[in-house]
């Protein structure tokens, strides 16, 4: 059996975009991760993914209940991504919903 050890570094957008007077600590941390991997002969893979939220978190961001978000998912107003059996709503989908009806509650 082959076992793959994955070491990771997750950087939130606000961390990367912040004006860091210390010289971008996240960049130093990333460089350290890459340097260690290279010294061990490992490959480094960098990926970018959009931030996503649970229905409960999305409800808070949209100012509605979790039940409403679940109803919107069921009737197609919100298009979730699915991880296993769980729904997640991307940040861009939340923005789209806000722009669709600014200042008004979406009906579903």
C-alpha positions as CSV (number, residue, x, y, z in Angstrom):
1,X,0.0,0.0,0.0
2,X,1.3,3.4,-0.9
3,X,0.9,6.2,1.6
4,X,1.3,9.8,0.5
5,X,2.1,12.4,3.1
6,X,0.6,15.8,2.2
7,X,1.9,18.8,4.0
8,X,-0.2,21.9,3.3
9,X,-0.5,25.6,3.8
10,X,-3.8,27.3,3.5
11,X,-3.8,31.0,2.9
12,X,-7.0,33.1,3.3
13,X,-7.4,35.9,0.8
14,X,-7.4,38.5,3.6
15,X,-4.0,37.2,4.7
16,X,-2.5,37.6,1.3
17,X,-4.0,40.9,0.6
18,X,-3.2,42.5,3.9
19,X,-0.5,45.1,4.0
20,X,1.9,43.2,6.2
21,X,4.7,45.4,7.6
22,X,6.7,42.3,8.6
23,X,7.4,41.5,4.9
24,X,4.6,39.1,4.0
25,X,4.9,36.3,6.6
26,X,2.8,34.1,4.4
27,X,5.3,34.3,1.6
28,X,8.1,33.3,3.9
29,X,6.1,30.4,5.2
30,X,5.3,29.3,1.6
31,X,9.0,29.5,0.6
32,X,9.9,27.4,3.7
33,X,7.4,24.7,2.7
34,X,8.7,24.6,-0.9
35,X,12.3,24.5,0.2
36,X,11.7,21.6,2.6
37,X,9.8,19.7,-0.1
38,X,12.5,20.3,-2.7
39,X,15.2,19.1,-0.2
40,X,13.3,15.9,0.3
41,X,12.8,15.4,-3.5
42,X,9.1,15.9,-3.3
43,X,6.9,17.7,-5.8
44,X,5.1,20.9,-4.8
45,X,1.6,21.5,-6.1
46,X,-0.1,24.9,-5.7
47,X,-3.9,25.2,-6.2
48,X,-6.3,28.0,-6.0
49,X,-9.9,27.4,-4.9
50,X,-12.7,29.7,-4.2
51,X,-13.8,30.2,-0.6
52,X,-17.1,28.4,0.1
53,X,-19.5,28.4,3.0
54,X,-22.0,26.0,4.6
55,X,-25.7,26.8,4.2
56,X,-25.6,28.0,7.8
57,X,-22.7,30.4,7.1
58,X,-24.3,31.5,3.7
59,X,-27.5,32.3,5.6
60,X,-25.7,34.6,7.9
61,X,-24.0,36.4,4.9
62,X,-27.3,36.7,3.1
63,X,-29.4,37.7,6.1
64,X,-31.8,34.8,5.9
65,X,-32.3,31.5,7.8
66,X,-30.5,28.3,7.0
67,X,-33.9,26.8,6.1
68,X,-34.4,29.5,3.5
69,X,-30.9,28.8,2.0
70,X,-31.8,25.1,1.8
71,X,-35.1,25.9,0.1
72,X,-33.3,28.2,-2.4
73,X,-30.9,25.3,-3.2
74,X,-33.8,22.9,-3.7
75,X,-35.6,25.2,-6.1
76,X,-32.5,26.3,-8.0
77,X,-32.1,29.9,-6.8
78,X,-28.7,29.1,-5.3
79,X,-26.4,26.7,-7.1
80,X,-24.3,24.9,-4.6
81,X,-21.2,22.8,-5.0
82,X,-21.4,19.4,-3.3
83,X,-18.6,17.8,-1.2
84,X,-19.7,14.3,-0.5
85,X,-23.3,14.7,0.6
86,X,-22.9,18.3,1.9
87,X,-23.7,21.5,0.1
88,X,-21.4,24.4,0.1
89,X,-22.1,27.8,-1.5
90,X,-19.2,29.7,-3.1
91,X,-18.4,33.3,-2.4
92,X,-19.2,34.2,-6.0
93,X,-22.6,32.5,-5.7
94,X,-23.3,34.6,-2.6
95,X,-22.3,37.8,-4.5
96,X,-24.5,36.8,-7.4
97,X,-27.5,36.3,-5.1
98,X,-26.9,39.7,-3.4
99,X,-26.6,41.4,-6.8
100,X,-29.8,39.7,-8.1
101,X,-31.9,41.5,-5.6
102,X,-30.0,44.2,-3.8
103,X,-31.8,45.3,-0.6
104,X,-34.6,42.8,-1.1
105,X,-35.1,39.3,0.1
106,X,-34.9,36.7,-2.7
107,X,-38.1,34.7,-3.1
108,X,-38.1,31.0,-3.6
